[in-house]
Amino acid sequence: MSQMNAQIDRLERSIRSLSTEKDSLFDQLQMRQAEVESSQSLLEVLQSQNTELVSKLMARLPQRDRKILYARFFEERDSDEVCEQFDVDRDYLRVLLHRAILKFGELYRQSDNCA
């Protein structure tokens, strides 16, 4: 009988220990979930801010640069389509894209958002 009581006591201690461990793990999981949700919210804010900044900077570019960048990167059209639209060959499109990207970069560096 004494041996059975000792086994019951060990089982009860194990159950309490497991319950405490489960509660601790659950608390950690909730904290992680809160961190993830907070990170997602921050990411959404940053993406929104970046979208606004890109829109503002794009609006400041010359129309041709804006249209080329938009077609190539936002609409994700291939080079051949963009070449056809702007009636240029692939080599000259690369030059135009390079120059437009340089102008965009310069506008970005001039903006207050650049650290």
C-alpha positions in Angstrom: 0.0 0.0 0.0 2.8 2.4 0.9 4.5 1.7 -2.4 1.3 2.4 -4.3 0.9 5.7 -2.5 4.5 6.6 -3.3 3.8 5.9 -7.0 0.6 8.0 -6.9 2.5 10.9 -5.3 5.1 10.7 -8.0 2.4 10.6 -10.7 0.7 13.6 -9.1 4.0 15.6 -9.0 4.6 14.7 -12.6 1.2 15.8 -13.6 1.6 19.1 -11.7 5.0 19.6 -13.3 3.7 18.9 -16.7 0.8 21.2 -16.1 3.2 24.0 -15.0 5.4 23.3 -18.0 2.4 23.4 -20.3 1.3 26.7 -18.9 4.8 28.1 -19.3 4.9 27.0 -22.9 1.5 28.4 -23.6 2.6 31.8 -22.1 5.7 31.7 -24.3 3.6 30.9 -27.3 1.3 33.8 -26.6 4.3 36.2 -26.2 5.7 35.0 -29.5 2.4 35.4 -31.2 2.1 39.0 -29.9 5.7 39.6 -31.1 4.8 38.3 -34.6 1.6 40.3 -34.8 3.5 43.4 -33.7 6.2 42.8 -36.3 3.6 42.3 -39.0 1.9 45.6 -38.1 5.3 47.3 -38.2 6.0 45.7 -41.6 2.6 46.9 -42.9 3.3 50.4 -41.7 6.8 50.4 -43.3 5.4 49.0 -46.6 2.7 51.6 -46.6 5.3 54.4 -46.0 7.6 53.0 -48.7 4.7 52.8 -51.1 3.8 56.5 -50.4 7.5 57.5 -50.8 7.9 55.6 -54.0 4.7 57.2 -55.4 5.9 60.7 -54.5 9.4 60.1 -56.0 8.0 58.6 -59.2 5.7 61.6 -59.6 8.8 63.8 -59.6 10.5 61.9 -62.4 10.2 63.0 -66.0 7.2 61.4 -67.7 9.2 59.1 -69.9 11.4 57.8 -67.0 8.3 57.3 -64.9 6.5 55.3 -67.6 9.5 53.1 -68.4 10.1 52.3 -64.7 6.4 51.7 -64.2 6.1 49.4 -67.2 9.3 47.4 -66.4 9.1 47.1 -62.6 5.5 47.7 -61.5 3.7 46.0 -64.4 6.6 43.6 -64.6 6.5 43.6 -68.4 9.4 42.0 -70.2 12.0 44.1 -72.0 10.7 43.3 -75.5 7.2 44.7 -74.6 8.7 47.8 -73.2 11.0 48.3 -76.2 8.0 48.0 -78.5 5.9 50.5 -76.5 8.7 53.1 -76.5 10.0 52.2 -79.9 13.6 51.6 -78.8 16.0 48.6 -79.0 17.0 46.6 -76.0 20.4 48.3 -75.6 18.9 51.8 -75.5 16.2 50.5 -73.1 18.9 49.4 -70.8 20.4 52.9 -71.0 17.0 54.6 -70.4 16.3 52.3 -67.4 19.8 52.9 -66.0 19.3 56.7 -66.2 15.8 56.6 -64.7 17.0 54.4 -61.8 19.9 56.9 -61.2 17.4 59.8 -61.2 15.1 57.9 -58.8 18.1 57.1 -56.5 19.1 60.8 -56.5 15.6 61.8 -55.6 15.5 59.2 -52.8 18.8 60.5 -51.4 17.5 64.0 -51.4 14.3 63.0 -49.6 14.0 63.2 -45.8 13.5 59.5 -45.6 17.0 58.6 -46.5 19.2 58.2 -43.4 
